[in-house]
Each structure stands twice: as structure tokens, then as C-alpha cells.
């Protein structure tokens, strides 16, 4: 029987298992019964009577074997007595067995109270009896006997149900109470016919007052010592077999129905202090941590309490592994043992290898933190408080890296080292150098060992940038040697992002060009596509901060003008509810603190568009050779269609007004509009960036002025241009010379007179250019009409 500690033969075990499975009916059966109509009551009663006859026939058959079971005594101390006994001993924490016995007794008392009050609340009785049945299944996990309170409650319920049927009081119940009564009646009758309960039920019916004493006497005849409830304290488990038996029973029940995960966790928590060897402690933690993660299987994120406990358990596991690193090693590739609960013999290297994955623990804990951050309002203080736990994760990742470096020498095929390195990169690649230095400083405190790959230097303040660069280079170089292409691509993109974010444009650009990722990224996983887009955006913004406006415009153009910009960057979470958030969408989605500010991205791109497109729009060029971008032109056309044009109210309107001022060559007014944008303060060097924008506006205003008004001048004074645009004369000469060299204007510099002479011999006016364009399009349209009239172009070619 599954309720007894040591069955004598397999036949009785299988019989009792089947009966117990009937006892522990699933929720599906309960729902089906609840949905049944009241008219089925008579049919159920006839079925029960037929079942009674069958069961009575079965009872006449002799048992094939007897089962031993452990019995708890009935002298449970009350709370006041326990408190008085422990006054001199301090606070005593109840063990899982004590809690279970107390829960059973409490539930039995509640059922008895309802029976005494004759309340006929069968919904409550059904709920309480279901709890009592679940407690009975949990007693098996702790090797407990059948609780006497369960037997007494079962028999009393059977009597109570029979009395209510005889009094015909059931007919007065409403529909829900009647259905609950039918379910309870079937469950109680089914339970009273269990083979395991027959002897105890008989004892109770013969002498209800002396039932517990009779049960104890029965156990004495079976030579099984009974531990009275009054002696239950938090005591140490005496031998190794008890710990391994508990671990095995928990492992067998993991993932099954009607098993309370929190009860299994509490069982393992009570085992940890009783472990006498490192091997026992390691096995217990390797089983306890996954059980904690199981608590979040049906929820959006792991409960905070369980997350903190899991983090502490992993930290304690590392402490044990570090202290016993000369004897025990945990590998993913360790050979599985025939009996996993027997300490294996040392390997050729002299270490006892235990199969397990500390890397997967780190990854799962990190993923649970990410899921939690995705479900919390990013603008709340709760998000900030939860974000502080990232430092705990980073410390564990660092300890995992040090441990993997220790054990990886003899196991190069173990891939968890690369996964741990990748997790460390994921936590630093998007951060500024100052924050990386602080994180490293705090994480290395209290660590006695040093890393061979990323040696730590305490003097971070003097060369923080050099240390951060070396750290990132060293971590990525480990992944570049991996055979897994995902590791290599992710390391390369993170490397590019890091250099771009920390204003090292040329390094990031060269790495992107040499990697050729832009030609193969469309075949990669969604998470890599998101990282590629993020790296590309950071590269474009880095080019802008460096002053490379044209490069920034080209890099940002595709993503900034896309209608699904947030999805490309992994930031589109608002349109999904929690229930619509599947695993693939979670992978593409990033926590809020990792987002790239979309308003800042738009501001940078529109500023680049202003500096690039406005001179192109005013320049008379051949549209076939160099079609200008129309991202800013659409904003200008929309603004011109407005009947009432007030002052700018947002970033786009400010840049639109700046573009209109720049079209007239008024750089000062254009700069004032751009300077009013508050988003520039998000840059650490915002003053330098504004100064750079001002100088670029002066240059582009000069170019725009020349393109716009050159048809009205034969000569332009360099001195007056320098005064108008606040530039030096040699700068004016340099800019105009470049325009002449690029054939943007047909002019000549007269340095003797300090002027620019324009040649108007062949240049077309704007009206002439538009007329030619109209004639060209009209001719093309006429040609198409002629082809359609002749039967189509394809048909003519066939003839």
C-alpha cells in the first residue's frame, strides 16, 4: 500500500495504489459531478448500493499480504503547552510532520463542528474533506501512518450522511448543496471501502473512545514503533538512508497531480540542516532549487519570496562547492550513476563527479528576474526596488564563472562555461563604463579567488575605461572560439553595442563591417535580430555624438522611419496583455531599463535629417542621380497644410520649425528651436553636443543660403558671409571650395577681391527643371497608353 512504509509484496501494493487513486479524485471528476443534474441522485444511490455489494464480496477474500506502517501518537500538545515547554529552550520551529499532523487535526475538528451544528453546509464539508484527503496523500511523503483523526472523521461522516438521507432533509437543499452532497457521499463511501482502512474502521466502530489506544496496540503487534505526536520536535535525521529516502520520494512525486509543491519544498528545507556530509547537502540543493522554480510554472513570474530563497539556496550551494572543490565537482557531462543517492567513487582525476547544472540555475534565476521586471509597472518604485536584485544575480554569475574556470580544465566539452560568460556579458554590455566599474567593484568584494580570463584590478578609478574595455574584450573572445554560432553572433553584437554606447565609434563600425552580420542576420533567431537592430541604432547615435551627421543619418534611416520601430528594438510590450505574452514575444521583449529612448532616437534622426535634407531640397540637381530622402519633407508639407501654426509643442514640431528657418539660411533661429528641446539632457555631454549642432547648423545654413539665393547674385562677399553666419573667412573659403569641387555649384573663388563669382551659363531655374520633369513624365505616360492601345507590351513582344 502506498500509505505504508514497507509493503510485503507487490500485489497488495498495486491494489492499494489503485484504490488510493480512486480516493484522490481529480478536479476534472469533481467538475463533471458538479455539472450533473439533480435527477441523477437516484441513479447514483443505486450505483452506490450495487458498489456496496461488490465491495462486500471483495472484503470476504483473504488478504495476500500484510503491510507495516508507521503510526503517530495521539497525544498532540496544545499550543499553550508547547509554548510553556519551550520557554526555556527558545523558539521551536515546527517540522513538516508536525505541521501536517496539526493541519489534519484542525480540519477534522472543523468537520466535526459542522456535523454538531447540523448546518447541512455540504459545500464546506466537501471542501474540508478534499483537504483532508490531500493531507492523507502528503502523509505518505513523510512516511507517516494513516492518521487516527482521518479514520474517525471518515466514519462519522458516513454516519452523518446516512442520518440525513433517512430524515429526508436532503430534499430541502438547493441545487448546489444537493450536488455537493452527492459528491461527498460517493467519496466517503468509496473511502470507507478502502482495504487499507478496513481494520482501523473496525477498531473505531467497536470502541470509538479507545480507538487511539487500540491503534497503538495494533502497531505494537506489528513491531513498528509509534512516535507520539507530543514528542515531535525539530530533530536531526539519524542516518543517511532517511535523507536519501526523502529525496527519492520527493523526486518521484515531482510533476504529478495533487502534489503541493510548497509542501515538497518545506520537506527539503527541513532536510538541509540534517545533512551530515557535503554530498547530501549538494544533492538536496540540486533538488530544492528546481522545485522553487516549479512554483512559477503557471504564473507570469516567480514569487518574490521564492526568488529570494532560490538565490540564497544557489549561493549556499556555491559555498559548499567552493569549500569542497578538492573532492566534489558538479558537471553537466558527469556520468549518471546507477543509484544517484549512493556517493560515487572518485574519478581518475580524484574528484567525485555529481551530475548537475549550476549554469542552468543561474540562467533560470536571471530569466525569472527578467519576467518579473516585464510584469511590473516600469514607472513605479517597485520596479526600482526589484531592479536592485540584478546585483545579486551578477554576483552569482561571477561565482559561477570562477567555479567553471576551476572545473573546466578537465571538461572542455562542458558548455555551461560559455553560457555563464554570455550571461555576464548580457548584464554589462548596455551599461556605461562608470556603472560597469561600480558593479565589478561591489561584486568582487569578499571574493578570495581571481579569474584567469578576467583578472580584477582594485584600482578601477584611475583607469576604469581601460578595465571595462579589457573586460568586454576578454569575455567576448571566449565566445568567439565557440562552435555555437549563436554564441559568436551574440558576443559580436554585444561587443558592438558596448563600444557604440561608450562613444568608440570607429571600433564599433569596423567590427560590424568585418563581421558581415548585416548579410546573414535575416536568417537568425528573433532575439539576435533585436540585438542587431539595437546595436545598429546605438552605432548611429554614437556617430551623431561624434559629429558624423551623414553616417548617422544613413545608419538610422531604415529603423527610425519604420512603422514598427518598437517591435524591431524589442520594446513593444504595451499592445500585449499578460495572457497574450507567449514565450517568443517574451524573448523579443526587453525590460524597460534596457530600452533605447524612442523620443531621443527620433530627435537625433530628425536633427540629422534637417542637416542633410534641407540643403538637398534647396539644391537644383538632377533627381535621377541623387534622389533626396523625404523623411523631413513630409513633416514640412504637413506643417504647411495647417491653417493655424502655433509655437512648437513637442520635439517634432521644434525640429520642423528649425528646418523652415534653415531653409531661409537663418541658423540662429534654427538653433534656438533645437536648443529648446529638453530631450538633449539625456546625453551625458549635452553641452558638447549642442555646440556641435550649432557649428553644423552654421555650415549647412551657409550651404543652403548659397543654393537658395545664388541665382540672384553674380558675386558674394566672403567677408559678409562670414559675418552673417558667424564663421571665419578661411572656413567660408573651405566650404565653398568643397562645393565647387563636388560640382554642387558652378562658381569660382576670387581670393584677391574676397568674393565668390557665380557662372549662370547653363544652370536651369527651378521652373525650367520642373517643366522638363513634367515633359518627361508626360512622354512616359503617352508611351504606356500607346502600348495598351496596341494590345499590351508583352503581346507586342510575342509578335
C-alpha positions in Angstrom: 0.0 0.0 0.0 1.2 3.5 -0.8 0.3 4.6 2.8 2.5 2.0 4.5 6.2 2.3 4.9 7.3 -1.2 3.8 4.9 -3.3 1.7 5.4 -7.1 1.9 4.5 -7.9 -1.7 3.8 -6.2 -4.9 0.2 -7.4 -5.3 -1.1 -5.6 -2.2 0.8 -2.6 -3.2 -0.8 -2.4 -6.6 -4.2 -3.0 -5.2 -3.9 -0.2 -2.7 -2.4 2.2 -5.2 -5.4 1.8 -7.5 -7.8 2.3 -4.6 -5.9 5.4 -3.5 -6.1 6.8 -6.9 -9.8 6.5 -6.7 -9.8 8.2 -3.4 -7.7 11.1 -4.7 -10.2 12.0 -7.4 -9.1 14.7 -9.8 -10.7 18.1 -10.2 -12.0 17.1 -13.6 -14.1 14.4 -12.0 -15.4 16.9 -9.5 -16.4 19.4 -12.1 -18.2 16.7 -14.0 -20.1 15.7 -11.0 -20.9 19.3 -10.2 -22.3 19.7 -13.7 -24.6 16.7 -13.3 -28.3 17.4 -12.7 -30.3 16.7 -9.6 -32.2 13.9 -11.4 -29.1 11.7 -11.3 -29.2 11.4 -7.5 -31.4 8.3 -7.5 -29.2 6.7 -10.1 -26.1 7.5 -8.0 -27.7 5.9 -5.0 -28.5 2.7 -6.9 -24.9 2.6 -8.2 -23.6 3.0 -4.7 -25.7 0.2 -3.4 -24.5 -2.1 -6.2 -21.0 -1.0 -5.4 -21.5 -1.8 -1.7 -22.5 -5.4 -2.7 -19.4 -5.7 -4.8 -17.1 -4.3 -2.2 -18.6 -6.6 0.5 -17.8 -9.6 -1.8 -14.3 -8.4 -2.1 -14.0 -8.0 1.7 -14.6 -11.7 2.1 -11.5 -12.5 0.2 -8.4 -13.2 2.3 -5.6 -10.7 2.1 -2.4 -11.8 0.3 -0.1 -9.9 2.4 0.2 -7.6 5.4 1.6 -4.1 5.4 3.7 -2.4 8.1 3.0 1.3 8.7 4.4 4.0 11.0 1.9 5.4 13.4 1.9 8.8 15.1 0.6 9.0 18.6 -2.5 11.0 19.5 -1.2 13.0 22.4 -0.5 16.2 20.5 0.3 19.1 22.8 -1.8 22.2 22.6 -0.3 25.5 21.6 -0.2 26.7 25.2 1.5 23.6 26.4 4.1 23.8 23.7 4.8 27.4 24.4 5.3 26.7 28.1 7.6 23.8 27.4 9.7 25.8 25.1 10.1 28.9 27.3 13.5 27.8 28.5 14.6 26.4 25.2 13.8 29.2 22.8 11.5 29.3 19.9 11.0 25.8 18.3 10.2 25.8 14.6 7.6 23.1 13.6 8.8 20.5 11.3 6.8 19.5 8.2 5.5 16.4 10.0 4.2 18.5 13.0 2.6 21.0 10.6 0.9 18.1 8.7 -0.5 16.5 11.9 -1.7 19.8 13.1 -3.5 20.6 9.8 -5.2 17.2 9.8 -6.5 17.6 13.4 -7.6 21.2 12.6 -9.5 20.1 9.5 -11.1 17.1 11.4 -12.3 19.5 14.1 -13.9 21.8 11.6 -15.8 18.9 10.0 -17.0 17.8 13.5 -18.2 21.3 14.3 -20.4 21.4 11.1 -21.8 18.0 12.0 -22.6 19.0 15.6 -24.3 22.3 14.4 -26.3 20.3 11.9 -25.9 23.2 9.5 -26.1 21.0 6.4 -23.4 23.0 4.6 -22.3 20.3 2.3 -20.2 22.7 0.2 -18.0 23.4 3.1 -17.9 19.7 4.1 -16.9 18.7 0.6 -14.1 21.3 0.6 -12.8 20.2 4.1 -13.0 16.5 3.2 -11.0 17.2 0.0 -8.3 19.0 2.1 -8.3 16.0 4.5 -7.7 13.7 1.6 -4.9 15.8 0.3 -3.3 15.7 3.7 -3.5 11.9 3.6 -1.6 11.8 0.4 1.1 14.1 1.8 1.4 11.8 4.9 2.8 9.2 2.5 5.7 11.5 1.6 6.7 11.8 5.2 6.4 8.0 5.9 3.5 8.7 8.3 0.8 6.1 9.1 -2.9 6.7 8.5 -3.8 9.4 10.9 -6.5 8.3 13.5 -8.2 11.6 13.0 -8.8 10.7 9.4 -10.4 7.4 10.2 -12.7 8.8 12.9 -13.8 11.7 10.6 -14.4 9.3 7.8 -16.7 7.0 9.9 -18.5 9.9 11.5 -19.2 11.5 8.1 -20.6 8.2 6.8 -23.0 8.1 9.8 -23.9 11.7 9.3 -24.7 11.2 5.6 -26.9 8.2 6.3 -28.8 10.1 9.0 -29.5 12.9 6.6 -30.8 10.6 4.0 -33.2 8.9 6.5 -34.6 12.2 7.7 -35.3 13.3 4.1 -33.6 16.6 4.8 -31.7 16.5 1.6 -34.9 17.4 -0.4 -34.9 20.8 1.3 -31.4 21.7 -0.1 -30.8 23.9 -3.1 -29.2 22.6 -6.3 -25.6 23.4 -5.4 -25.8 21.9 -1.9 -27.5 18.8 -3.4 -24.7 18.3 -5.9 -22.1 18.8 -3.2 -23.9 16.2 -1.0 -23.9 13.6 -3.9 -20.2 14.1 -4.5 -19.4 13.9 -0.8 -21.5 10.8 -0.4 -19.7 9.0 -3.2 -16.3 10.0 -1.9 -17.0 8.9 1.6 -18.4 5.6 0.6 -15.5 5.0 -1.7 -13.0 5.8 1.0 -14.7 3.6 3.6 -14.3 0.6 1.3 -10.5 1.0 1.0 -8.7 -2.1 2.0 -6.1 -0.1 4.0 -8.8 1.4 6.2 -10.9 -1.7 7.0 -9.1 -2.9 10.1 -8.9 0.6 11.5 -12.5 1.3 10.8 -13.5 -1.9 12.5 -11.5 -0.9 15.6 -13.2 2.5 15.7 -16.7 1.1 15.4 -16.0 -1.4 18.1 -14.6 1.2 20.6 -14.7 4.8 19.5 -13.4 6.1 22.8 -10.4 3.7 22.9 -9.7 3.9 19.2 -6.3 5.5 19.5 -5.1 3.1 22.2 -6.3 0.2 20.1 -4.5 1.5 17.1 -1.3 1.8 19.1 -1.7 -1.8 20.3 -2.2 -2.9 16.7 1.0 -1.2 15.7 2.9 -2.8 18.6 1.8 -6.2 17.4 3.4 -5.3 14.0 6.6 -4.4 15.8 6.6 -0.9 14.4 7.4 1.8 16.9 4.9 4.6 17.1 6.3 8.1 17.6 3.7 10.0 19.7 2.8 13.5 18.5 3.8 15.0 21.8 7.4 14.1 21.2 7.5 15.6 17.7 10.3 18.2 17.7 12.6 19.5 15.0 15.2 16.7 15.4 18.0 15.7 13.1 17.6 12.7 10.8 19.7 9.9 12.2 21.1 8.2 9.3 21.9 8.8 5.6 19.1 6.4 4.4 16.4 8.6 5.8 17.7 11.7 3.9 18.0 9.7 0.6 14.6 8.1 1.1 13.1 11.6 1.5 14.9 12.9 -1.6 13.8 9.9 -3.6 10.1 10.2 -2.5 10.1 13.9 -3.4 11.7 13.2 -6.8 9.1 10.6 -7.6 6.2 12.9 -6.8 7.6 15.9 -8.7 5.3 17.0 -11.5 2.4 14.7 -10.5 -1.1 15.9 -9.9 -2.4 16.7 -6.5 1.1 17.3 -5.1 1.6 20.5 -3.3 5.0 22.0 -4.4 5.3 24.1 -1.3 5.0 21.0 0.9 7.8 19.4 -1.1 9.9 22.5 -0.6 9.3 22.5 3.1 10.3 18.9 3.3 13.6 19.5 1.6 14.2 22.6 3.7 13.8 20.5 6.8 16.3 18.0 5.4 19.1 20.6 4.8 20.1 21.1 8.5 20.2 17.4 9.0 22.7 16.7 6.2 25.9 15.3 7.6 28.1 15.2 4.5 28.7 17.6 1.6 27.3 15.0 -0.8 24.0 15.0 1.0 23.9 18.8 1.0 24.8 19.1 -2.6 22.1 16.6 -3.7 19.5 18.3 -1.5 20.2 21.8 -3.1 20.3 20.3 -6.6 16.7 19.1 -6.0 15.5 22.0 -3.9 16.3 24.8 -6.4 14.3 23.3 -9.3 11.4 22.8 -7.0 11.4 26.5 -6.2 11.4 27.3 -9.9 8.4 25.0 -10.4 6.3 27.4 -8.3 6.2 29.8 -11.2 5.1 27.4 -13.9 1.5 28.6 -14.0 2.2 32.3 -13.2 3.6 35.3 -15.1 6.6 35.4 -12.8 8.2 33.7 -9.8 7.0 34.9 -6.4 9.5 37.3 -4.8 9.8 35.3 -1.7 10.7 32.1 -3.6 13.0 34.0 -5.8 15.0 35.3 -2.8 15.1 31.9 -1.3 16.3 30.4 -4.6 19.0 33.0 -4.8 20.1 32.1 -1.2 20.0 28.4 -2.0 22.2 28.8 -5.0 24.6 31.0 -3.0 24.7 28.3 -0.3 25.3 25.7 -2.9 28.3 27.6 -4.3 29.7 28.0 -0.8 29.6 24.2 -0.3 31.1 23.6 -3.7 33.9 26.1 -3.2 34.8 24.7 0.2 34.8 21.1 -1.1 36.2 21.8 -4.6 39.1 19.4 -4.0 36.7 16.5 -3.6 33.3 17.2 -5.2 32.6 18.6 -8.7 29.3 19.3 -10.3 29.2 18.7 -14.1 26.5 18.7 -16.7 28.5 16.0 -18.5 29.2 13.8 -15.5 28.3 10.1 -15.9 24.9 9.2 -14.4 25.1 6.7 -11.5 23.1 3.6 -11.3 21.9 4.7 -7.8 22.0 8.5 -7.7 21.7 8.5 -3.9 24.9 6.5 -3.3 28.1 8.5 -3.2 30.1 7.5 -6.3 33.7 6.6 -6.3 36.3 9.3 -7.3 37.2 9.5 -11.0 40.7 9.2 -12.5 41.3 12.9 -11.6 40.5 12.1 -7.9 37.2 14.0 -7.8 33.7 12.7 -7.1 31.6 13.9 -10.1 28.0 14.8 -9.5 25.6 15.3 -12.4 24.0 18.8 -12.3 23.9 22.2 -13.9 24.7 25.2 -11.9 24.7 27.2 -15.2 21.0 26.4 -15.7 20.2 27.6 -12.2 21.8 30.9 -13.0 20.0 31.2 -16.3 16.6 30.3 -14.8 17.0 32.7 -11.9 18.0 35.5 -14.3 15.1 34.7 -16.6 12.7 34.9 -13.7 14.0 38.3 -12.7 13.5 39.5 -16.3 10.0 38.1 -16.3 9.3 39.9 -13.1 10.6 43.2 -14.5 8.4 42.8 -17.6 5.2 42.5 -15.5 5.9 45.4 -13.1 5.0 49.0 -14.0 8.3 50.5 -15.0 7.4 53.9 -13.6 6.7 52.6 -10.1 9.1 52.4 -7.1 8.5 48.6 -7.1 10.4 48.4 -10.4 13.4 50.2 -8.9 13.4 48.0 -5.8 13.2 44.9 -8.0 16.0 46.1 -10.2 18.3 46.2 -7.2 18.3 42.4 -7.3 20.3 42.5 -10.6 23.4 43.0 -8.5 22.7 39.7 -6.7 22.4 37.9 -10.0 25.7 39.4 -11.2 27.5 38.2 -8.0 26.2 34.7 -8.6 27.3 34.8 -12.3 30.7 35.9 -11.2 30.9 33.0 -8.7 29.7 30.6 -11.4 32.4 31.8 -13.8 35.1 31.3 -11.2 33.8 27.8 -10.4 33.5 26.9 -14.1 37.1 28.1 -14.7 38.1 25.7 -11.9 36.4 22.6 -13.3 36.5 23.4 -17.0 40.1 22.3 -17.4 39.3 18.6 -17.4 35.9 19.0 -19.1 36.3 21.2 -22.2 33.1 19.7 -23.7 31.0 21.3 -20.9 29.2 24.3 -22.5 27.9 25.8 -19.3 31.0 27.9 -19.0 30.2 29.7 -22.3 26.6 30.2 -21.2 27.7 31.7 -17.9 30.1 34.1 -19.8 27.2 35.1 -22.1 25.0 35.9 -19.1 27.8 38.1 -17.7 28.0 39.9 -21.0 24.2 40.4 -21.0 24.4 42.3 -17.8 27.2 44.8 -18.7 27.1 45.4 -22.5 24.3 48.1 -22.3 25.8 50.0 -19.3 28.1 53.0 -19.2 31.7 52.4 -18.1 31.1 54.1 -14.7 28.3 51.7 -13.8 30.3 48.7 -15.0 33.2 49.7 -12.8 30.9 50.0 -9.8 29.2 46.7 -10.4 32.6 45.0 -10.7 33.9 46.6 -7.5 30.9 45.5 -5.4 30.7 42.0 -6.9 34.4 41.2 -6.3 34.2 42.2 -2.6 34.7 39.2 -0.4 35.9 37.0 -3.2 39.2 35.3 -2.5 39.8 33.8 -5.9 40.8 35.6 -9.1 39.8 34.9 -12.6 42.3 33.8 -15.2 40.2 35.2 -18.1 39.1 38.5 -16.5 41.5 39.4 -13.7 40.2 42.0 -11.4 42.0 45.2 -10.5 41.1 47.1 -7.4 42.4 50.4 -8.8 39.4 51.0 -11.1 39.1 54.7 -10.5 42.3 55.6 -12.3 41.7 53.5 -15.5 38.0 52.5 -15.5 37.7 52.8 -19.2 40.7 50.6 -19.9 39.5 47.9 -17.4 36.0 47.9 -18.9 37.3 47.6 -22.4 39.6 44.8 -21.4 36.8 43.0 -19.5 34.5 43.2 -22.5 37.2 42.1 -24.9 38.2 39.1 -22.7 34.7 37.9 -22.2 33.8 38.1 -25.9 37.0 36.4 -27.0 35.9 33.3 -25.1 32.6 33.2 -27.0 34.3 33.8 -30.4 36.0 30.4 -30.1 32.8 28.5 -29.5 31.3 26.3 -32.2 27.8 27.5 -31.5 27.1 30.3 -34.0 24.5 31.9 -31.7 27.2 32.5 -29.0 29.5 34.1 -31.6 26.9 36.3 -33.1 25.5 37.5 -29.7 29.0 38.2 -28.4 29.8 40.2 -31.6 26.7 42.3 -31.4 27.1 42.9 -27.7 30.6 44.0 -28.3 29.5 46.4 -31.0 26.7 47.8 -28.7 29.2 48.3 -25.9 31.7 50.3 -28.0 28.9 52.3 -29.6 27.2 53.1 -26.3 30.5 54.3 -24.8 31.4 56.6 -27.7 34.0 54.5 -29.5 32.5 54.7 -33.0 35.3 53.6 -35.2 35.9 50.4 -33.2 32.3 49.5 -33.4 32.0 50.4 -37.1 35.0 48.3 -38.0 33.7 45.3 -36.0 30.3 45.5 -37.7 31.8 45.7 -41.2 34.3 42.8 -40.6 31.6 40.6 -39.1 29.4 40.7 -42.2 26.4 40.2 -39.9 24.2 42.5 -42.0 24.1 40.0 -44.8 23.1 37.0 -42.6 21.1 38.4 -39.8 17.8 37.8 -41.6 18.3 34.0 -41.0 19.0 34.4 -37.3 16.7 34.0 -34.3 14.4 36.8 -33.3 16.4 37.7 -30.2 19.5 38.2 -32.4 17.6 40.3 -34.8 16.5 42.6 -32.0 20.1 42.8 -30.7 21.3 43.6 -34.2 18.8 46.5 -34.5 19.7 47.8 -31.1 23.4 47.7 -31.9 22.7 49.5 -35.2 20.8 52.2 -33.5 23.5 52.7 -30.9 26.1 52.9 -33.7 24.0 55.6 -35.4 23.6 57.6 -32.2 27.3 57.2 -31.5 28.1 58.6 -35.0 25.8 61.6 -34.2 27.6 62.3 -30.9 30.9 62.1 -32.7 29.7 64.7 -35.2 29.4 62.3 -38.2 26.0 63.5 -39.3 25.8 61.9 -42.7 26.9 58.5 -41.4 24.4 58.7 -38.6 21.6 59.6 -41.0 22.3 56.6 -43.2 22.5 54.2 -40.3 19.4 55.3 -38.5 17.3 55.9 -41.6 15.8 52.4 -42.0 14.8 51.8 -38.4 13.8 55.4 -37.4 11.4 55.6 -40.4 9.9 52.2 -39.8 6.3 52.0 -38.6 7.1 49.1 -36.2 10.2 50.7 -34.7 9.4 49.4 -31.2 9.0 45.9 -32.3 12.3 46.0 -34.1 14.0 47.2 -30.9 12.2 44.7 -28.7 10.3 47.4 -26.8 6.7 46.9 -28.0 5.0 45.5 -24.9 2.1 47.8 -24.5 -0.2 46.2 -27.1 0.1 42.7 -25.4 -1.7 41.7 -22.3 -0.2 39.3 -19.9 -2.2 36.3 -21.3 -1.2 37.1 -24.9 2.5 37.2 -23.9 3.9 33.9 -25.2 7.5 32.7 -24.9 8.6 34.0 -28.3 7.3 37.5 -27.6 9.0 37.5 -24.2 12.3 36.7 -25.9 11.9 39.7 -28.2 10.8 41.9 -25.4 13.3 43.6 -23.1 12.9 45.1 -19.6 12.2 48.8 -19.5 15.6 49.8 -18.1 17.3 48.3 -21.3 15.1 50.3 -23.7 16.5 52.8 -26.1 14.6 56.1 -25.6 12.5 56.3 -28.8 11.9 60.0 -28.4 15.7 60.6 -28.2 16.1 58.4 -31.3 13.6 60.4 -33.2 15.2 63.6 -32.1 18.6 62.5 -33.3 17.4 61.2 -36.6 15.3 64.3 -37.3 18.2 66.6 -36.5 20.4 64.6 -38.9 17.6 64.8 -41.5 17.5 68.6 -41.0 21.2 68.9 -41.6 21.2 66.5 -44.6 17.9 67.1 -46.4 17.4 70.8 -46.2 20.5 71.7 -48.3 19.4 68.9 -50.8 15.9 70.3 -51.0 17.2 73.7 -52.0 19.8 72.5 -54.4 19.0 72.3 -58.1 20.2 68.8 -59.0 19.2 66.0 -61.3 16.7 63.9 -59.5 17.9 60.7 -61.3 21.4 61.0 -59.9 20.7 61.7 -56.2 17.1 61.3 -55.0 16.8 63.1 -51.7 15.3 61.4 -48.6 11.8 62.5 -47.8 11.5 61.9 -44.1 11.7 65.5 -43.2 10.0 66.8 -46.3 6.7 65.0 -45.2 6.8 66.9 -41.9 7.3 70.2 -43.7 4.4 69.5 -46.1 2.2 68.5 -43.2 3.1 71.7 -41.3 2.4 73.9 -44.3 -1.1 72.4 -44.7 -2.0 73.6 -41.2 -4.3 76.7 -41.1 -3.1 77.8 -37.7 0.6 77.4 -36.9 1.4 78.0 -33.2 4.6 77.6 -31.3 6.2 74.1 -31.2 4.8 71.8 -28.5 6.9 68.7 -29.0 10.2 67.5 -30.4 9.0 67.0 -34.0 7.4 70.4 -34.2 10.5 72.1 -32.8 12.7 70.5 -35.5 10.1 71.3 -38.2 10.3 75.0 -37.2 14.1 74.7 -37.2 14.0 73.3 -40.7 11.8 76.1 -42.0 14.3 78.6 -40.5 17.2 76.8 -42.0 15.6 77.0 -45.5 15.9 80.7 -45.2 19.5 80.5 -44.1 18.7 81.7 -40.6 21.0 79.4 -38.5 20.5 81.3 -35.2 16.7 81.0 -35.3 17.0 77.3 -36.3 19.4 76.7 -33.4 17.1 78.3 -30.9 14.3 75.9 -31.8 16.6 72.9 -31.5 18.1 74.2 -28.2 14.6 74.3 -26.7 14.2 70.5 -27.0 14.6 69.1 -23.5 15.5 65.6 -24.6 19.1 66.6 -25.1 19.7 66.5 -21.4 19.6 62.7 -21.6 23.1 62.8 -23.1 25.9 62.9 -20.6 27.8 65.5 -22.7 24.7 67.5 -23.8 26.6 70.8 -23.8 29.2 69.5 -26.2 26.5 68.0 -28.4 24.6 71.3 -28.6 27.9 73.1 -29.5 28.5 70.5 -32.3 24.9 71.0 -33.6 25.4 74.8 -33.6 28.6 74.5 -35.7 26.9 72.1 -38.1 23.9 74.4 -38.5 26.2 77.3 -39.3 27.8 75.3 -42.1 24.6 73.9 -43.5 22.9 77.3 -43.3 25.7 78.7 -45.4 25.3 75.9 -48.0 21.5 76.3 -48.0 21.8 80.1 -48.4 24.1 79.7 -51.4 21.8 77.1 -53.0 18.7 79.1 -52.4 19.9 82.6 -53.5 22.8 82.0 -55.9 20.5 82.8 -58.9 20.1 86.3 -57.6 23.8 87.1 -57.2 26.7 87.5 -59.6 29.1 87.8 -56.7 29.0 87.2 -53.0 31.4 88.8 -50.5 33.2 86.3 -48.3 33.5 88.8 -45.5 29.8 89.4 -45.4 29.1 85.7 -45.5 31.5 85.2 -42.5 29.7 87.9 -40.6 26.2 86.6 -41.4 27.0 83.0 -40.4 29.5 83.7 -37.6 32.2 81.8 -39.3 35.8 82.6 -40.1 36.7 83.6 -43.6 39.0 80.6 -44.1 36.1 78.4 -43.1 33.9 80.0 -45.7 36.6 79.5 -48.3 37.0 75.9 -47.4 33.3 75.2 -47.5 32.8 76.9 -50.9 35.8 75.2 -52.4 34.4 71.8 -51.4 31.1 72.7 -53.0 32.8 73.8 -56.2 34.9 70.6 -56.2 31.8 68.4 -55.8 30.1 70.2 -58.7 27.3 71.4 -56.4 27.6 74.9 -57.7 29.2 76.5 -60.8 31.3 79.2 -59.3 34.8 80.5 -58.8 36.7 81.9 -55.8 38.2 85.3 -56.3 40.6 85.4 -53.3 42.1 88.7 -54.5 38.8 90.5 -54.1 37.5 88.2 -51.4 34.4 87.1 -53.3 32.6 84.2 -55.0 31.7 84.6 -58.7 28.8 82.6 -60.0 28.5 81.3 -63.6 24.9 81.2 -64.8 25.6 80.0 -68.4 24.0 76.5 -68.2 22.1 76.2 -64.9 18.4 75.8 -65.1 16.0 77.6 -62.9 13.6 75.7 -60.7 10.7 76.4 -63.1 12.7 75.1 -66.0 13.7 72.0 -64.1 10.1 71.2 -63.2 9.0 71.8 -66.7 11.5 69.3 -68.1 10.4 66.8 -65.4 6.8 67.2 -66.4 7.5 66.8 -70.0 9.5 63.6 -69.2 6.7 62.1 -67.2 4.1 63.1 -69.8 6.1 61.3 -72.5 6.4 58.2 -70.4 2.7 58.2 -69.8 1.9 58.6 -73.5 4.2 55.7 -74.4 2.4 53.4 -71.9 -1.0 54.4 -73.4 0.2 53.6 -76.9 1.3 50.1 -75.7 -2.0 49.4 -74.1 -3.9 50.5 -77.2 -1.7 48.1 -79.3 -2.6 45.2 -77.0 0.0 45.4 -74.3 3.7 45.4 -74.2 4.1 41.7 -73.6 1.8 40.8 -76.6 3.7 43.1 -78.9 7.0 41.4 -77.9 5.5 38.0 -78.7 4.5 39.1 -82.2 
